[in-house]
């Protein structure tokens, strides 16, 4: 069973930064895709950023230029560096990992952007 454990969420003022971490229970190179989604109450979960096994990255238009996804294969960890945060970025952020037709999810970490 794959486990994904997120950390790094919290309360930050507009314009601030946070870095989210997602630690996987096995080598992250075993996953075709890893990344981050976010969800607000009453809304569908939406893609924030993905990183593919070969290192290609994709971002939602709303976060391009502000967020950066990266990984450390030695630590089995994927990161999401979030800069210039806006109140609209407030959400629960979920790590996901795709492998052999199964999409695994972490438990989520709350990010709140407010003054």
Buried (B, 14 or more C-beta within 10 A) or exposed (E): EBEBBBBBBEEBEEEBEBBBBBBBEEEBEEBBBBBBBBBEEEEEBEBBBBBBBEEEEBBBEEBEEBBBBBBEEEEBBBBBBBBEBBEEBBBBBBBBBBBEEEEBBBEBBEBBBEE
